[in-house]
Amino acid sequence: MSPGRMNQSHAPITEDSHMQYLLILYADPSGFAALSAAEMERAIGAYAAFNEALRQAGVLQGSNRLKGAATATTVRINAAGKTEVLNGPFADSREELGGYFLIDVPDLDAALAWAARCPGARYGAVEVRPVWARGS
C-alpha cells in the first residue's frame, strides 16, 4: 500500500498500518435469561472491563449491543425484483447475533487473542472476521 492511500476512516494508510477485525458475538439468549441477578451483574461487569481494556490498548474502533433477533426485520429482493420485508431474523438458529467489537490490531493472532479475552466466548461464540479494506 502506498502512504498516500486512505482507509475507510479517511486516515492515511501506511506500510505499518494495522488491520481491522470484527469480533462478532453469538449467544443463546435463553442462557442470559437464566442468569441470576448476581451472575448478570458479573457478566455486565466483565463486558465493561473488556471494553475498557480494548480502549486502554488503543485498539477499539467501535462496539454495540444489539436487541434480540425477534426485533429484526429482514429485507430481500426476490427473483422478480420485488422487495420482500419479513418480520424476524433471516436465520433460524438457537444462537443469535448479540453484538460486536470492531478492533484495529496488527494481525489475526492479535485479533484471536482479544476474542479469547471477550466474555462472549464464555457465553456463546466470538467469530473473528477481517474487515474488507477498500482497494483490497
N, C-alpha and C positions, 0 to 999 in steps of 0.2 A: 504494500500500500504506500502510496506517496504521501508525504507530510501535508500536502495541500488538500487532500480529500476530507470530507466532513462525514460524521456519523449521524445517526438518527436524531441525536440531541443537538446537532449543528455545532458540535465541538470538533476541532481539528483531530484527525486520526494520525497517529504517529506509529512508527515501527514497533514501539513497546506498548501499544495500546492493549488493554485487557479486552476480554470478550464478555458479552452479556449472556447470562443464562437465566432461564425462568425456572424457579422451583415451584412446581405445581402440586398443591396439596389435595389429596383424595382421602376421604374417610367415610365410614358408615355413620350417618347422622344418629342412628339409634344408639351407637356407642356413647356419644356425648350426652344424649338424653338420659342414659343410665348412670351417669356420674353423680355422686353425692355433691352437695354444695361445697364441701371442703375440697373434693377432688377437682371440681370445676374451677375453683379459685386457684388451685395449684397449676392447672392446665393453662389458665389465662395468664398467670404469672410467668410460666415457662415461655409462652409466646412473647410476652412483653420483654423478657430477658433476652430471648433470641433476637428480637427486633433491635434491641439496644446494642447487642454485640455486633450485629451487621452494621449498624450506624457507626459505632465506635471504630470499626475496622475500615470504614470508608468505602464499603462495597455495596451498600444498599442503594438501589436506584428507585425502588417503589415497592409497595405491597398493599394488599387489601384482602379483606374477608368478604366472602360472597354470601348472599342469602341462600336459603335452601333451594334445591332443584325444583320443588313444587312451585316456586315463584317464577320459573323460567318461561320464556316464550321462544319458540323455535320458528325460524323463517326458512322456507325452501322455495326454490323456483322449480316447478315440475317440467316434464319434457315438453309440454305445450307452451312453456314460457310464462305460465300463470303463477303468481305469488301465493303460497300457502302459508298461513300463520296458525301455529298449533300451540295450545297451552301445554306447558310442561317441558321437561328436558328432552333432548334428542335421544340420548342413550338411556336404555332401561337397565340400570345397574344398581347393585347394592351400595357400592361406594359412589360418592358424588364429589365433584369439584367444589372445594370449600374455600379456596383462596390461593394466593400466590405471593412469592417474593421475587423481584427482579434484582439480580445482583450483577456486578461487574468485577470479574476476577481474572487472574492470569490464564487459567486453563481449566479443563474438565476436572482434573484431580481436585483443584481448589473448590470447584462447584460441588463436587460429590462430598467433600469434607464438610461444607456448610450444610448440605442436605442431611447428612448423618447427624448433625447437631440440632436440626429442626425438630421441635416437638411433634410435628405432623408425622414424622417417621415412626413414632411410638403409637399414634392413634390411627394410622392408616398407612398411606404410602406417599412418598415425595418423588415425583417424576422430575428429572432434570433434563431440560432441553435448551440447546443453544439458540439464541435469537438470530434470525436470518438478517445479517447486516446488509445494508444497501450496497450494491455493487459487487456482491459476492457471487 
